[in-house]
Amino acid sequence: MNKQLIRETGLAGALVIGLGSILGTGAYVSVGLSATIAGDMLVIAILIAAATALLNGLSSAQLAAAHPVSGGTYEYGYQFLNPASGIVAGVLFIIAKSASAATAALAVAWYISASFGLSEWLVSLIAVSLLLLFTLLVLLGVRRSNWLNLLLVAVSILGLLVFIAVSFSQPQTATAVRPDSELSLFHAAALMFVAFTGYGRIATMGEEITEPRKNIPKAVVLTLGVVTALYIAVGLAILHVGGLASFQQSHFNISNLVQDSPWQWLVIVGGAVAMCGVVLNLLLGVSRVVLAMGRRGDLPRFLANLDRDSKSAPAATWLTFLIMALIALFGGIKSAWTLSAFTVLVYYGITNIAALKVSAEQRFIPKAVSVLGLISCFGLVILAAGYQ
């Protein structure tokens, strides 16, 4: 019988995990990217993405509460659908989130290289070194990682609040910018949805969260509420300072919009720290899916081995690092982000289908929520593809 990970993460820890998984590429990059597509309709795009994320988050919470083990939709596919669905979901998750982690690591390396004029080869080396550092921290156990995660989240939010305050202290320079097609709004919403999907880390760590039936849904809803408010505030600040043209020239770095402020360095630090938080939490989440696939034999069974204290999964964590490092070395930021965007929408489509199979005795959300979540996922995929 496989050993189980110890339940030692409460509601506060789960909330921090969710925030740390989201506040990175979302707040510091994707809001600006979506702004260049949606224009003045940015806030509506954010709200569409938030509503989609809430539907999918509730389906994830329903599944995690009914079947609280590590592995996310990989496990849910097996439990509520069939082995093929589980395996497909597991592969999609590993690919999508490894690409996201590699993107975040490369973004931090880009911040560093821009400051010191380093070569492209060194950027990749810095990214891999960052992945290695956080892999070692994860192997120390989730409790220690959560303390670091709390610090990362605090600094990330501080950087965003500084950006918002500095932006609104400047004269308004925004001009009306309309989307260039009817599908632009939905394309921007699809990109923003990807920026919300860190809530899935809460579900994939269901085996380690105390009172999962109560704490997982609460953590998902609280996380999405906080993040939506921050995204809207950041979006309004970008529009206030007329940052759309600047974003098209600046790799979507919001700190470039407050270059004249003595507080710009705080925004830069906040962005780099936020990306580090994404790397930390994705290492945790992806390694748990690898662990679950090893337990079932869909990956080599040695990947299911835990350490002596049952607080980490060394083999699964090292394989996760290797996949992320390879993407960081041989893939680009744009291609990695695009891969993550489309695979994660399909992944959550499977999540909603699985949620529809939860028994009435275990259900605390109506089936209509999962039906709407399924429609929203595939709808965004189709509409985003139509825009391109």
Secondary structure by P-SEA (a helix, b strand, c coil): ccccccccccaaaaaaaaaaaccccccccaaaaaaaacccaaaaaaaaaaaaaaaaaaaaaaaaaacccccaaaaaaaacccaaaaaaaaaaaaaaaaaaaaaaaaaaaaaaaaaccccaaaaaaaaaaaaaaaaaaaaacaaaaaaaaaaaaaaaaaaaaaaaaaaaacccccccccccccaaaaaaaaaaaaaaccaaaaaaaccccccccccaaaaaaaaaaaaaaaaaaaaaaaaaacaaaaaaccccccccccccccaaaaaaaaaaaaaaaaaaaaaaaaaaaaaaaaaacccccccccccccccccaaaaaaaaaaaaaaaacccaaaaaaaaaaaaaaaaaaaaaaaaacccccccccaaaaaaaaaaaaaaaaaaaaac
